[in-house]
Amino acid sequence: MGRTAVDSGVLGEAIVFLDYFRDLPDPRQRGKVLYPLDEVLLLCLMAVLAGSEAITDIARFGEKKLDLLRRFRPFRDGTPAHDHLGDILATLDAEKFQQCFVAWVAALTGAPADVIAIDGKTSRRSYQKKGAKEPIHMVSAFAARQRLVLGQVKVAEKSNEIVAIPKLLDMLAIEGAIVTIDAMGCQREVAKKIIHKKADYLLALKGNQGTLRQDVEIFAAEQKANDFKDTTVSRHQTVDGDHGRIETRTYTAIHDVAWLQERHDWPGLKGVVMVESTREIGDKVERETRFYITSLAWLASQLGPVVRSHWAVENSLHWVMDMTFRDDECRVRTDHAPANFTTIKHMALNLIRKAPGKDSFRLKRKVAAWDDEFLASLIAA
């Protein structure tokens, strides 16, 4: 029998993250619970931190690392088998779990986020052929500067992002932040909610808003042809180059938008941003123009970094989820289990990101797999 949590004297440290999940409802019949919910959550999180990619991996971790787990909790009946563990994750209320996650992250980050990028990602292997169940789609809020997941909401498919985004915003404390969302989230109700919560927005503009994109595009083309003499603008240019690629971005912030407001009555609208990108790779040249609307009355030199910050959600969240956590290969499919497992992976991502040291994310996770003390320090953070 290994040491118990009380014997080791470190029980207080383990409570740091578990405190925020204390009120999470346990759907199991109280008299039949062999494995307390806090022990199950601790097991799952430690296993994922150490490299587990499936529920069977978590169960195996529990068998191999029981002494380590008992430094933090009693685990009097050991750890659950993979099928029992899967049942627990499947029945656990995903929405309540996500709400607990948001409260935990708010305490973890301390300082408010500057730019919050909201974007969705599909867990491709979470579909079920039986019953033609579609793969789950998680819409996440990501703090671009801190590179931490702030919250997430599960939706049935990508088209439901429109419903999920307001729900996610309701869960978050966003006062003073700038919320960036791709074209799917360019909705009046979303903009209104962001303004109501005392935050600002920068929303990608495509063809899903009737004539708004068309009006902006025509106006921008006319003004550019006239060298912007008839409107108030600010401009900023950046040049990036690596691996034989040169990318030039020209940001134009159009500050005179009274005409646009008169036609479209968009909540809080104060500016339009045009981003013209030229990508040169050898003899090949690619050009792209993107448009954004914003509630910020900022110069182009200030808005450029905000536009770029949104893509942190692709590089620092979605890419990490796929390449490090193997999210697209995960076959967890039953009921709430896919959403809950994704939330656990987001917890692990945040804890590794908060860990001190200059080692890469991937290396820190490798160290967690063989160094029990490092793994214990992540949980106690």
Contacts in CASP RR format, 6 or more apart in sequence:
PFRMAT RR
TARGET T0000
AUTHOR 0000-0000-0000
METHOD contacts of the structure
MODEL  1
MGRTAVDSGVLGEAIVFLDYFRDLPDPRQRGKVLYPLDEVLLLCLMAVLA
GSEAITDIARFGEKKLDLLRRFRPFRDGTPAHDHLGDILATLDAEKFQQC
FVAWVAALTGAPADVIAIDGKTSRRSYQKKGAKEPIHMVSAFAARQRLVL
GQVKVAEKSNEIVAIPKLLDMLAIEGAIVTIDAMGCQREVAKKIIHKKAD
YLLALKGNQGTLRQDVEIFAAEQKANDFKDTTVSRHQTVDGDHGRIETRT
YTAIHDVAWLQERHDWPGLKGVVMVESTREIGDKVERETRFYITSLAWLA
SQLGPVVRSHWAVENSLHWVMDMTFRDDECRVRTDHAPANFTTIKHMALN
LIRKAPGKDSFRLKRKVAAWDDEFLASLIAA
2 66 0 8 1.000
2 67 0 8 1.000
2 70 0 8 1.000
3 67 0 8 1.000
3 70 0 8 1.000
3 71 0 8 1.000
4 70 0 8 1.000
4 74 0 8 1.000
5 11 0 8 1.000
5 14 0 8 1.000
5 70 0 8 1.000
5 71 0 8 1.000
5 72 0 8 1.000
5 73 0 8 1.000
5 74 0 8 1.000
6 74 0 8 1.000
8 70 0 8 1.000
8 71 0 8 1.000
8 72 0 8 1.000
10 71 0 8 1.000
10 72 0 8 1.000
10 376 0 8 1.000
10 380 0 8 1.000
11 72 0 8 1.000
11 73 0 8 1.000
13 72 0 8 1.000
13 379 0 8 1.000
13 380 0 8 1.000
14 42 0 8 1.000
14 71 0 8 1.000
14 72 0 8 1.000
14 73 0 8 1.000
14 379 0 8 1.000
14 380 0 8 1.000
16 379 0 8 1.000
16 380 0 8 1.000
16 381 0 8 1.000
17 45 0 8 1.000
17 104 0 8 1.000
17 347 0 8 1.000
17 351 0 8 1.000
17 379 0 8 1.000
18 38 0 8 1.000
18 41 0 8 1.000
18 42 0 8 1.000
20 100 0 8 1.000
20 101 0 8 1.000
20 103 0 8 1.000
20 104 0 8 1.000
20 107 0 8 1.000
21 37 0 8 1.000
21 38 0 8 1.000
21 41 0 8 1.000
21 97 0 8 1.000
21 100 0 8 1.000
21 104 0 8 1.000
22 38 0 8 1.000
23 100 0 8 1.000
24 37 0 8 1.000
24 92 0 8 1.000
24 93 0 8 1.000
24 96 0 8 1.000
24 97 0 8 1.000
24 100 0 8 1.000
25 93 0 8 1.000
25 96 0 8 1.000
26 33 0 8 1.000
26 37 0 8 1.000
26 92 0 8 1.000
27 91 0 8 1.000
27 92 0 8 1.000
27 93 0 8 1.000
28 88 0 8 1.000
28 91 0 8 1.000
34 77 0 8 1.000
34 80 0 8 1.000
35 77 0 8 1.000
35 78 0 8 1.000
35 79 0 8 1.000
35 80 0 8 1.000
35 84 0 8 1.000
35 88 0 8 1.000
36 73 0 8 1.000
37 88 0 8 1.000
37 92 0 8 1.000
38 73 0 8 1.000
39 69 0 8 1.000
39 73 0 8 1.000
39 74 0 8 1.000
39 75 0 8 1.000
39 79 0 8 1.000
40 80 0 8 1.000
40 85 0 8 1.000
40 88 0 8 1.000
41 344 0 8 1.000
42 69 0 8 1.000
42 72 0 8 1.000
42 73 0 8 1.000
42 379 0 8 1.000
43 58 0 8 1.000
43 61 0 8 1.000
43 62 0 8 1.000
43 69 0 8 1.000
43 79 0 8 1.000
43 80 0 8 1.000
43 85 0 8 1.000
44 58 0 8 1.000
44 85 0 8 1.000
44 89 0 8 1.000
44 341 0 8 1.000
44 344 0 8 1.000
45 344 0 8 1.000
45 347 0 8 1.000
45 348 0 8 1.000
45 351 0 8 1.000
45 379 0 8 1.000
46 61 0 8 1.000
46 65 0 8 1.000
46 68 0 8 1.000
46 69 0 8 1.000
46 375 0 8 1.000
46 379 0 8 1.000
47 57 0 8 1.000
47 58 0 8 1.000
47 61 0 8 1.000
47 62 0 8 1.000
47 65 0 8 1.000
48 58 0 8 1.000
48 325 0 8 1.000
48 344 0 8 1.000
48 345 0 8 1.000
48 347 0 8 1.000
48 348 0 8 1.000
49 348 0 8 1.000
49 351 0 8 1.000
49 352 0 8 1.000
49 365 0 8 1.000
49 368 0 8 1.000
49 375 0 8 1.000
49 378 0 8 1.000
49 379 0 8 1.000
50 61 0 8 1.000
50 65 0 8 1.000
50 365 0 8 1.000
50 368 0 8 1.000
50 369 0 8 1.000
50 375 0 8 1.000
51 57 0 8 1.000
51 365 0 8 1.000
51 368 0 8 1.000
51 369 0 8 1.000
52 58 0 8 1.000
52 60 0 8 1.000
52 61 0 8 1.000
53 325 0 8 1.000
53 326 0 8 1.000
53 329 0 8 1.000
53 330 0 8 1.000
54 330 0 8 1.000
54 331 0 8 1.000
54 332 0 8 1.000
55 82 0 8 1.000
55 85 0 8 1.000
55 86 0 8 1.000
55 89 0 8 1.000
55 332 0 8 1.000
55 337 0 8 1.000
55 341 0 8 1.000
56 82 0 8 1.000
58 82 0 8 1.000
58 85 0 8 1.000
59 79 0 8 1.000
59 80 0 8 1.000
59 81 0 8 1.000
59 82 0 8 1.000
59 85 0 8 1.000
60 82 0 8 1.000
62 69 0 8 1.000
62 78 0 8 1.000
62 79 0 8 1.000
63 79 0 8 1.000
65 372 0 8 1.000
66 75 0 8 1.000
66 78 0 8 1.000
66 79 0 8 1.000
68 372 0 8 1.000
68 375 0 8 1.000
68 376 0 8 1.000
69 75 0 8 1.000
69 79 0 8 1.000
71 376 0 8 1.000
72 376 0 8 1.000
72 379 0 8 1.000
80 88 0 8 1.000
86 332 0 8 1.000
86 334 0 8 1.000
86 337 0 8 1.000
89 332 0 8 1.000
89 336 0 8 1.000
89 337 0 8 1.000
89 340 0 8 1.000
89 341 0 8 1.000
90 334 0 8 1.000
90 335 0 8 1.000
90 336 0 8 1.000
90 337 0 8 1.000
90 340 0 8 1.000
91 335 0 8 1.000
91 336 0 8 1.000
92 336 0 8 1.000
92 340 0 8 1.000
93 336 0 8 1.000
94 154 0 8 1.000
94 336 0 8 1.000
94 339 0 8 1.000
94 340 0 8 1.000
94 343 0 8 1.000
95 153 0 8 1.000
95 154 0 8 1.000
97 336 0 8 1.000
97 339 0 8 1.000
97 340 0 8 1.000
97 343 0 8 1.000
98 151 0 8 1.000
98 152 0 8 1.000
98 153 0 8 1.000
98 154 0 8 1.000
98 171 0 8 1.000
98 339 0 8 1.000
98 343 0 8 1.000
99 171 0 8 1.000
101 151 0 8 1.000
101 152 0 8 1.000
101 343 0 8 1.000
101 346 0 8 1.000
101 347 0 8 1.000
102 150 0 8 1.000
102 151 0 8 1.000
102 171 0 8 1.000
102 172 0 8 1.000
104 347 0 8 1.000
105 148 0 8 1.000
105 149 0 8 1.000
105 150 0 8 1.000
105 151 0 8 1.000
105 350 0 8 1.000
106 150 0 8 1.000
106 173 0 8 1.000
108 148 0 8 1.000
108 350 0 8 1.000
108 354 0 8 1.000
109 143 0 8 1.000
109 146 0 8 1.000
109 148 0 8 1.000
109 150 0 8 1.000
111 146 0 8 1.000
112 173 0 8 1.000
112 175 0 8 1.000
112 176 0 8 1.000
112 177 0 8 1.000
113 143 0 8 1.000
113 144 0 8 1.000
113 145 0 8 1.000
113 146 0 8 1.000
113 150 0 8 1.000
113 174 0 8 1.000
113 177 0 8 1.000
114 143 0 8 1.000
114 144 0 8 1.000
114 145 0 8 1.000
114 177 0 8 1.000
114 178 0 8 1.000
114 309 0 8 1.000
115 143 0 8 1.000
115 144 0 8 1.000
115 145 0 8 1.000
115 177 0 8 1.000
115 178 0 8 1.000
115 180 0 8 1.000
115 306 0 8 1.000
115 309 0 8 1.000
115 310 0 8 1.000
115 312 0 8 1.000
116 141 0 8 1.000
116 142 0 8 1.000
116 143 0 8 1.000
116 144 0 8 1.000
116 150 0 8 1.000
116 172 0 8 1.000
116 174 0 8 1.000
116 177 0 8 1.000
116 178 0 8 1.000
116 179 0 8 1.000
116 180 0 8 1.000
116 199 0 8 1.000
117 141 0 8 1.000
117 142 0 8 1.000
117 144 0 8 1.000
117 180 0 8 1.000
117 181 0 8 1.000
117 309 0 8 1.000
117 310 0 8 1.000
117 311 0 8 1.000
117 312 0 8 1.000
117 313 0 8 1.000
118 139 0 8 1.000
118 140 0 8 1.000
118 141 0 8 1.000
118 142 0 8 1.000
118 165 0 8 1.000
118 168 0 8 1.000
118 169 0 8 1.000
118 179 0 8 1.000
118 180 0 8 1.000
118 181 0 8 1.000
118 185 0 8 1.000
118 313 0 8 1.000
119 139 0 8 1.000
119 140 0 8 1.000
119 142 0 8 1.000
119 181 0 8 1.000
119 182 0 8 1.000
119 310 0 8 1.000
119 313 0 8 1.000
119 314 0 8 1.000
119 317 0 8 1.000
119 318 0 8 1.000
120 137 0 8 1.000
120 138 0 8 1.000
120 139 0 8 1.000
120 140 0 8 1.000
120 158 0 8 1.000
120 161 0 8 1.000
120 318 0 8 1.000
121 137 0 8 1.000
121 138 0 8 1.000
121 140 0 8 1.000
121 317 0 8 1.000
121 318 0 8 1.000
121 321 0 8 1.000
121 327 0 8 1.000
122 135 0 8 1.000
122 136 0 8 1.000
122 137 0 8 1.000
122 138 0 8 1.000
122 158 0 8 1.000
123 135 0 8 1.000
123 136 0 8 1.000
123 137 0 8 1.000
123 138 0 8 1.000
123 327 0 8 1.000
123 328 0 8 1.000
123 330 0 8 1.000
123 338 0 8 1.000
123 342 0 8 1.000
124 135 0 8 1.000
124 328 0 8 1.000
125 135 0 8 1.000
125 328 0 8 1.000
125 329 0 8 1.000
125 330 0 8 1.000
125 331 0 8 1.000
125 333 0 8 1.000
126 135 0 8 1.000
126 136 0 8 1.000
126 330 0 8 1.000
126 331 0 8 1.000
126 332 0 8 1.000
126 333 0 8 1.000
126 338 0 8 1.000
127 133 0 8 1.000
127 134 0 8 1.000
127 135 0 8 1.000
127 333 0 8 1.000
128 333 0 8 1.000
133 333 0 8 1.000
134 156 0 8 1.000
134 157 0 8 1.000
136 154 0 8 1.000
136 155 0 8 1.000
136 156 0 8 1.000
136 338 0 8 1.000
136 339 0 8 1.000
136 342 0 8 1.000
137 154 0 8 1.000
137 155 0 8 1.000
137 156 0 8 1.000
137 157 0 8 1.000
137 158 0 8 1.000
137 160 0 8 1.000
137 161 0 8 1.000
138 152 0 8 1.000
138 153 0 8 1.000
138 154 0 8 1.000
138 155 0 8 1.000
138 339 0 8 1.000
138 342 0 8 1.000
139 152 0 8 1.000
139 153 0 8 1.000
139 155 0 8 1.000
139 161 0 8 1.000
139 164 0 8 1.000
139 165 0 8 1.000
139 168 0 8 1.000
140 149 0 8 1.000
140 150 0 8 1.000
140 151 0 8 1.000
140 152 0 8 1.000
140 313 0 8 1.000
140 317 0 8 1.000
140 346 0 8 1.000
141 149 0 8 1.000
141 150 0 8 1.000
141 151 0 8 1.000
141 152 0 8 1.000
141 168 0 8 1.000
141 172 0 8 1.000
142 148 0 8 1.000
142 149 0 8 1.000
142 150 0 8 1.000
142 312 0 8 1.000
142 313 0 8 1.000
142 316 0 8 1.000
142 317 0 8 1.000
143 149 0 8 1.000
143 150 0 8 1.000
144 180 0 8 1.000
144 309 0 8 1.000
144 310 0 8 1.000
144 312 0 8 1.000
144 313 0 8 1.000
144 316 0 8 1.000
145 309 0 8 1.000
146 353 0 8 1.000
147 312 0 8 1.000
147 316 0 8 1.000
147 317 0 8 1.000
147 353 0 8 1.000
148 349 0 8 1.000
148 350 0 8 1.000
148 353 0 8 1.000
148 354 0 8 1.000
149 317 0 8 1.000
149 346 0 8 1.000
149 349 0 8 1.000
149 350 0 8 1.000
150 172 0 8 1.000
151 168 0 8 1.000
151 171 0 8 1.000
151 172 0 8 1.000
151 346 0 8 1.000
152 168 0 8 1.000
152 342 0 8 1.000
152 343 0 8 1.000
152 346 0 8 1.000
153 164 0 8 1.000
153 167 0 8 1.000
153 168 0 8 1.000
153 171 0 8 1.000
154 164 0 8 1.000
154 338 0 8 1.000
154 339 0 8 1.000
154 342 0 8 1.000
155 161 0 8 1.000
155 163 0 8 1.000
155 164 0 8 1.000
158 184 0 8 1.000
161 184 0 8 1.000
161 185 0 8 1.000
162 184 0 8 1.000
162 185 0 8 1.000
162 187 0 8 1.000
165 181 0 8 1.000
165 184 0 8 1.000
165 185 0 8 1.000
165 187 0 8 1.000
165 190 0 8 1.000
166 189 0 8 1.000
166 190 0 8 1.000
166 193 0 8 1.000
169 179 0 8 1.000
169 190 0 8 1.000
169 193 0 8 1.000
169 194 0 8 1.000
169 197 0 8 1.000
170 193 0 8 1.000
174 194 0 8 1.000
174 197 0 8 1.000
174 198 0 8 1.000
174 199 0 8 1.000
175 197 0 8 1.000
175 198 0 8 1.000
175 199 0 8 1.000
176 198 0 8 1.000
176 199 0 8 1.000
176 200 0 8 1.000
177 199 0 8 1.000
177 200 0 8 1.000
178 199 0 8 1.000
178 200 0 8 1.000
178 201 0 8 1.000
178 202 0 8 1.000
178 296 0 8 1.000
178 306 0 8 1.000
179 194 0 8 1.000
179 199 0 8 1.000
179 200 0 8 1.000
179 201 0 8 1.000
179 202 0 8 1.000
180 201 0 8 1.000
180 202 0 8 1.000
180 203 0 8 1.000
180 306 0 8 1.000
180 307 0 8 1.000
180 309 0 8 1.000
180 310 0 8 1.000
181 190 0 8 1.000
181 201 0 8 1.000
181 203 0 8 1.000
181 204 0 8 1.000
181 310 0 8 1.000
182 204 0 8 1.000
182 310 0 8 1.000
183 203 0 8 1.000
183 204 0 8 1.000
183 205 0 8 1.000
183 206 0 8 1.000
183 207 0 8 1.000
183 208 0 8 1.000
184 208 0 8 1.000
185 203 0 8 1.000
185 204 0 8 1.000
186 203 0 8 1.000
186 204 0 8 1.000
186 205 0 8 1.000
186 206 0 8 1.000
186 208 0 8 1.000
186 209 0 8 1.000
186 293 0 8 1.000
188 266 0 8 1.000
188 267 0 8 1.000
190 201 0 8 1.000
190 203 0 8 1.000
191 201 0 8 1.000
191 203 0 8 1.000
191 266 0 8 1.000
191 267 0 8 1.000
191 268 0 8 1.000
191 269 0 8 1.000
191 295 0 8 1.000
192 267 0 8 1.000
194 200 0 8 1.000
194 201 0 8 1.000
194 295 0 8 1.000
195 201 0 8 1.000
195 267 0 8 1.000
195 268 0 8 1.000
195 295 0 8 1.000
200 294 0 8 1.000
200 295 0 8 1.000
200 296 0 8 1.000
201 293 0 8 1.000
201 294 0 8 1.000
201 295 0 8 1.000
202 273 0 8 1.000
202 292 0 8 1.000
202 293 0 8 1.000
202 294 0 8 1.000
202 295 0 8 1.000
202 296 0 8 1.000
202 303 0 8 1.000
202 306 0 8 1.000
202 307 0 8 1.000
202 310 0 8 1.000
203 292 0 8 1.000
203 293 0 8 1.000
203 294 0 8 1.000
204 290 0 8 1.000
204 291 0 8 1.000
204 292 0 8 1.000
204 310 0 8 1.000
205 212 0 8 1.000
205 213 0 8 1.000
205 216 0 8 1.000
205 272 0 8 1.000
205 290 0 8 1.000
205 291 0 8 1.000
205 292 0 8 1.000
205 293 0 8 1.000
206 213 0 8 1.000
207 213 0 8 1.000
207 214 0 8 1.000
211 263 0 8 1.000
212 260 0 8 1.000
212 264 0 8 1.000
212 266 0 8 1.000
212 293 0 8 1.000
213 291 0 8 1.000
215 260 0 8 1.000
215 263 0 8 1.000
215 264 0 8 1.000
216 260 0 8 1.000
216 272 0 8 1.000
216 291 0 8 1.000
216 293 0 8 1.000
217 291 0 8 1.000
219 254 0 8 1.000
219 259 0 8 1.000
219 260 0 8 1.000
220 252 0 8 1.000
220 254 0 8 1.000
220 272 0 8 1.000
220 274 0 8 1.000
220 291 0 8 1.000
223 229 0 8 1.000
223 230 0 8 1.000
223 231 0 8 1.000
223 233 0 8 1.000
223 254 0 8 1.000
224 252 0 8 1.000
228 252 0 8 1.000
231 254 0 8 1.000
231 255 0 8 1.000
231 256 0 8 1.000
232 254 0 8 1.000
232 255 0 8 1.000
232 256 0 8 1.000
233 252 0 8 1.000
233 253 0 8 1.000
233 254 0 8 1.000
233 255 0 8 1.000
233 256 0 8 1.000
233 300 0 8 1.000
234 252 0 8 1.000
234 253 0 8 1.000
234 255 0 8 1.000
234 299 0 8 1.000
234 300 0 8 1.000
234 301 0 8 1.000
235 250 0 8 1.000
235 251 0 8 1.000
235 252 0 8 1.000
235 253 0 8 1.000
235 300 0 8 1.000
236 250 0 8 1.000
236 251 0 8 1.000
236 299 0 8 1.000
236 300 0 8 1.000
236 301 0 8 1.000
236 303 0 8 1.000
236 304 0 8 1.000
237 248 0 8 1.000
237 249 0 8 1.000
237 250 0 8 1.000
237 251 0 8 1.000
238 248 0 8 1.000
238 249 0 8 1.000
238 251 0 8 1.000
238 304 0 8 1.000
239 246 0 8 1.000
239 247 0 8 1.000
239 248 0 8 1.000
239 249 0 8 1.000
240 246 0 8 1.000
240 247 0 8 1.000
240 249 0 8 1.000
241 247 0 8 1.000
244 281 0 8 1.000
244 282 0 8 1.000
245 279 0 8 1.000
245 280 0 8 1.000
245 281 0 8 1.000
246 279 0 8 1.000
246 280 0 8 1.000
247 277 0 8 1.000
247 278 0 8 1.000
247 279 0 8 1.000
247 280 0 8 1.000
248 277 0 8 1.000
248 278 0 8 1.000
248 280 0 8 1.000
249 275 0 8 1.000
249 276 0 8 1.000
249 277 0 8 1.000
249 278 0 8 1.000
249 304 0 8 1.000
250 275 0 8 1.000
250 276 0 8 1.000
250 277 0 8 1.000
251 273 0 8 1.000
251 274 0 8 1.000
251 275 0 8 1.000
251 300 0 8 1.000
251 301 0 8 1.000
251 303 0 8 1.000
251 304 0 8 1.000
251 307 0 8 1.000
252 273 0 8 1.000
252 274 0 8 1.000
252 275 0 8 1.000
252 276 0 8 1.000
252 300 0 8 1.000
253 271 0 8 1.000
253 272 0 8 1.000
253 273 0 8 1.000
253 298 0 8 1.000
253 299 0 8 1.000
253 300 0 8 1.000
253 303 0 8 1.000
254 271 0 8 1.000
254 272 0 8 1.000
254 273 0 8 1.000
254 274 0 8 1.000
255 270 0 8 1.000
255 271 0 8 1.000
255 297 0 8 1.000
257 269 0 8 1.000
257 270 0 8 1.000
257 271 0 8 1.000
257 272 0 8 1.000
260 266 0 8 1.000
260 269 0 8 1.000
260 272 0 8 1.000
261 269 0 8 1.000
266 293 0 8 1.000
267 295 0 8 1.000
268 295 0 8 1.000
269 293 0 8 1.000
269 294 0 8 1.000
269 295 0 8 1.000
270 294 0 8 1.000
270 295 0 8 1.000
270 296 0 8 1.000
270 297 0 8 1.000
271 293 0 8 1.000
271 294 0 8 1.000
271 295 0 8 1.000
271 296 0 8 1.000
271 297 0 8 1.000
272 291 0 8 1.000
272 292 0 8 1.000
272 293 0 8 1.000
272 294 0 8 1.000
273 291 0 8 1.000
273 292 0 8 1.000
273 293 0 8 1.000
273 294 0 8 1.000
273 300 0 8 1.000
273 303 0 8 1.000
273 304 0 8 1.000
273 307 0 8 1.000
274 289 0 8 1.000
274 290 0 8 1.000
274 291 0 8 1.000
275 289 0 8 1.000
275 290 0 8 1.000
275 291 0 8 1.000
275 292 0 8 1.000
275 304 0 8 1.000
275 307 0 8 1.000
276 287 0 8 1.000
276 288 0 8 1.000
276 289 0 8 1.000
277 286 0 8 1.000
277 287 0 8 1.000
277 288 0 8 1.000
277 289 0 8 1.000
277 290 0 8 1.000
278 285 0 8 1.000
278 286 0 8 1.000
278 287 0 8 1.000
279 285 0 8 1.000
279 286 0 8 1.000
279 287 0 8 1.000
279 288 0 8 1.000
280 286 0 8 1.000
292 303 0 8 1.000
292 307 0 8 1.000
294 303 0 8 1.000
296 302 0 8 1.000
296 303 0 8 1.000
296 306 0 8 1.000
298 306 0 8 1.000
317 349 0 8 1.000
320 349 0 8 1.000
320 361 0 8 1.000
321 327 0 8 1.000
321 345 0 8 1.000
321 349 0 8 1.000
322 328 0 8 1.000
324 361 0 8 1.000
324 362 0 8 1.000
324 365 0 8 1.000
325 345 0 8 1.000
325 348 0 8 1.000
325 349 0 8 1.000
327 342 0 8 1.000
327 345 0 8 1.000
330 338 0 8 1.000
330 341 0 8 1.000
332 338 0 8 1.000
332 341 0 8 1.000
349 361 0 8 1.000
351 378 0 8 1.000
351 379 0 8 1.000
351 381 0 8 1.000
352 361 0 8 1.000
352 364 0 8 1.000
352 365 0 8 1.000
352 368 0 8 1.000
352 378 0 8 1.000
353 361 0 8 1.000
354 381 0 8 1.000
355 364 0 8 1.000
355 377 0 8 1.000
355 378 0 8 1.000
355 381 0 8 1.000
359 367 0 8 1.000
364 374 0 8 1.000
367 374 0 8 1.000
368 374 0 8 1.000
368 375 0 8 1.000
368 378 0 8 1.000
369 375 0 8 1.000
END
